[in-house]
Amino acid sequence: MMRLLKLLFLLAVLLGAAVLGYAYIGDLSPEQSDVSEPVDLDGS
């Protein structure tokens, strides 16, 4: 029973390290570009 708990704890630590590594190393920032469109106003 104790071996199973140790294994689950180890897997949880490894999963946390993998998520942190992906967040820091992986490119999670979106591409940015300027967007402009002409707008026709039919007010007057």
PyRosetta script that sets phi, psi and omega in degrees:
from pyrosetta import init, pose_from_sequence

init()
pose = pose_from_sequence("MMRLLKLLFLLAVLLGAAVLGYAYIGDLSPEQSDVSEPVDLDGS")
pose.set_psi(1, -41.0)
pose.set_omega(1, -179.3)
pose.set_phi(2, -67.8)
pose.set_psi(2, -34.1)
pose.set_omega(2, 178.5)
pose.set_phi(3, -64.9)
pose.set_psi(3, -36.8)
pose.set_omega(3, 178.8)
pose.set_phi(4, -66.3)
pose.set_psi(4, -41.8)
pose.set_omega(4, 177.9)
pose.set_phi(5, -64.7)
pose.set_psi(5, -39.5)
pose.set_omega(5, 177.5)
pose.set_phi(6, -64.3)
pose.set_psi(6, -40.3)
pose.set_omega(6, 179.4)
pose.set_phi(7, -65.1)
pose.set_psi(7, -44.5)
pose.set_omega(7, 179.0)
pose.set_phi(8, -64.2)
pose.set_psi(8, -39.6)
pose.set_omega(8, 177.1)
pose.set_phi(9, -63.7)
pose.set_psi(9, -43.6)
pose.set_omega(9, 178.7)
pose.set_phi(10, -62.9)
pose.set_psi(10, -42.4)
pose.set_omega(10, 178.3)
pose.set_phi(11, -64.5)
pose.set_psi(11, -38.5)
pose.set_omega(11, 178.4)
pose.set_phi(12, -65.1)
pose.set_psi(12, -41.2)
pose.set_omega(12, 178.7)
pose.set_phi(13, -65.7)
pose.set_psi(13, -43.1)
pose.set_omega(13, 179.2)
pose.set_phi(14, -65.4)
pose.set_psi(14, -39.0)
pose.set_omega(14, 177.8)
pose.set_phi(15, -64.6)
pose.set_psi(15, -42.4)
pose.set_omega(15, 177.1)
pose.set_phi(16, -62.4)
pose.set_psi(16, -41.9)
pose.set_omega(16, 178.5)
pose.set_phi(17, -65.1)
pose.set_psi(17, -37.6)
pose.set_omega(17, 178.9)
pose.set_phi(18, -66.1)
pose.set_psi(18, -41.4)
pose.set_omega(18, 179.1)
pose.set_phi(19, -66.1)
pose.set_psi(19, -43.5)
pose.set_omega(19, 178.3)
pose.set_phi(20, -64.1)
pose.set_psi(20, -41.7)
pose.set_omega(20, 178.4)
pose.set_phi(21, -62.9)
pose.set_psi(21, -41.5)
pose.set_omega(21, 179.3)
pose.set_phi(22, -67.0)
pose.set_psi(22, -37.5)
pose.set_omega(22, -179.6)
pose.set_phi(23, -67.4)
pose.set_psi(23, -37.5)
pose.set_omega(23, -178.4)
pose.set_phi(24, -83.5)
pose.set_psi(24, -37.4)
pose.set_omega(24, -174.6)
pose.set_phi(25, -91.7)
pose.set_psi(25, -39.3)
pose.set_omega(25, -178.5)
pose.set_phi(26, -66.6)
pose.set_psi(26, 148.6)
pose.set_omega(26, -179.8)
pose.set_phi(27, -86.2)
pose.set_psi(27, 97.4)
pose.set_omega(27, -176.2)
pose.set_phi(28, -102.4)
pose.set_psi(28, 3.0)
pose.set_omega(28, -178.9)
pose.set_phi(29, -85.3)
pose.set_psi(29, 139.3)
pose.set_omega(29, -179.4)
pose.set_phi(30, -77.2)
pose.set_psi(30, 156.7)
pose.set_omega(30, 175.3)
pose.set_phi(31, -73.4)
pose.set_psi(31, 138.6)
pose.set_omega(31, -179.9)
pose.set_phi(32, -114.7)
pose.set_psi(32, 137.2)
pose.set_omega(32, 176.0)
pose.set_phi(33, -149.6)
pose.set_psi(33, 151.3)
pose.set_omega(33, 178.4)
pose.set_phi(34, -80.9)
pose.set_psi(34, 136.4)
pose.set_omega(34, 178.5)
pose.set_phi(35, -125.9)
pose.set_psi(35, 126.1)
pose.set_omega(35, 176.1)
pose.set_phi(36, -136.6)
pose.set_psi(36, 135.6)
pose.set_omega(36, 178.7)
pose.set_phi(37, -134.1)
pose.set_psi(37, 137.7)
pose.set_omega(37, 176.5)
pose.set_phi(38, -71.8)
pose.set_psi(38, 145.6)
pose.set_omega(38, -178.7)
pose.set_phi(39, -122.5)
pose.set_psi(39, 125.9)
pose.set_omega(39, 176.5)
pose.set_phi(40, -95.8)
pose.set_psi(40, 124.1)
pose.set_omega(40, 177.7)
pose.set_phi(41, -106.9)
pose.set_psi(41, 124.2)
pose.set_omega(41, -178.6)
pose.set_phi(42, -99.5)
pose.set_psi(42, 44.7)
pose.set_omega(42, -175.2)
pose.set_phi(43, -83.8)
pose.set_psi(43, -34.2)
pose.set_omega(43, -176.0)
pose.set_phi(44, -135.7)
pose.dump_pdb("model.pdb")
